[in-house]
Amino acid sequence: MGIFSDYLLVSDFDLTLTNAEDRVPEANLRALAYFMEQGGAFTVATGRSLPMARGRLRDFPRNAPLITFNGAMCSEPAAGEVYWSQPLPDDFPALLRPIQESHPDTCLELQTPAGHYTFHDDADRDRYLAQQQVPIFPGDWESLDGPIYKASFYTPGKRLFAVEYGSDTAKAFEVLAQDIRKAGEGRYDAVNSRPGMVEIQSAACSKGKSARRLAEVLGRPILVCVGDSQNDLSMLREADLPFLTGDGDPALAALGIPQVCPCGEGAVAGVIEMLALREKEAHI
């Protein structure tokens, strides 16, 4: 047994495991190889849909099932196995359609395991989804097929990744998330995964709930989670050992969550270094 045999490490993907250029720092790859060699279980919990994660994470090293849709699904894509899932409640159109129709300058996606329904005309986003190998279906409220696992409202075009924390746009999306949670009457959750985005899912699921359930299934008594954004808060609260990237959401830093280095410097490697130090001190 290795020194990490009691641990399940769950990392967010974008801007936690990856840097701002959408690449995984070599420091993270080296540290994860060491972590798994020493008996650690590692996976990713991402807000990405299954098709968006599948293309990007197909060959990424991990040894535990993948958590997608902000915790709404836990699966092993290569084997075609779904361990658990939680779609949006059936009445989601009654909640989301009026918002979509009253916010014509805001984009909407409804995300399924097969692809994304897009209710917008946004060439930049369509190009990004195509690069991620995500099938795109034209948005039509009357012809949605299959369960929807997550919905996303976001600012269009290249502005999506340029919106800054604390900006007027970010504050507007925070208000939108609050309004959706209130209208959802406890059955829907809405989180700001980016300053210019709000993601909606069933309140019965979250990254935190899926991460803890997976730790229990795997028999790992110590759950370690690392993230950068509001959609990571549930798993940071659920974790026995939570960590925030050094350049994560300032609102999370204000909660006193321990921070490691910024994502571009290898935040996950920083977490593993701290776990190794913890084990060393425990055996002195």
VENQUI-V249587 format. One line per field, one symbol per residue. ss: DSSP state (H for helix, E for strand, - for the rest). phi: phi as a letter, one per 20 degrees, with the letter a starting at -180 (. if undefined). burial: I if it has 16 or more other ideal C-beta (glycine too) atoms within 10 Angstrom, else O. A space follows every 50 residues. Layout:
ss: ???
phi: ???
burial: ???
This chain:
ss: ------EEEEE-HHHHHE-----E-HHHHHHHHHHHH---EEEEE----H HHHHHHH--------EEEHHH-EEEEHHH-EEEEE------HHHHHHHHH HH---EEEEEE----EEE----HHHHHHHHH----EEE-----------E EEEEE-HHHHH------HHHHHHHHHHHHHHHH----EEEEEEE--EEEE EE----HHHHHHHHHHHH---EEEEEE--HHHHHHHHH--EEEE-----H HHH-----E---HHH-HHHHHHHHHHHHHHHH--
phi: .efdfedddddfefmcfdefemdegggfffffgfgffenfecbddcfffg fffffedgdffbcbgedcllnfbcbcgfemddeabbffgfegffeeffff fecfedeccddcferdeddaccfffffffffemefddffbfecfdnfdeb dcdbffmffgedfegnfffffffffffffffffflnecdccefcgdbcdd bfffcagfffffffgffemdfdedccbccffegfefffffcebdffdfgg fffffnfgddffgfenffffffffffffffffdf
burial: OOIIOIIIIIIIIIIIIIIOOOOIIOIIIOIIOIIIOIOIIIIIIIIIII IIIIOIIOOIOIOIIIIIIIIIIIIOIOOOOOOIIIIIIOOIOOIIOOII OOOOOIIIIIIIIOIIIIIIOIOOIOOOIOOIOIOOIOIOOOOOOOOIII IIIIIIOOOIIOIOOOOOIIOIIIOIIOOIIOOIOOOIIIIIIIIIIIII IIIOIIIIIIIIIIIOOIOIOIIIIIIIIIIIIIIIOIIOIIIIIIIIIO OIOOOOIOIIIIIIIIIIIIIIIOIIOOOOOOOO
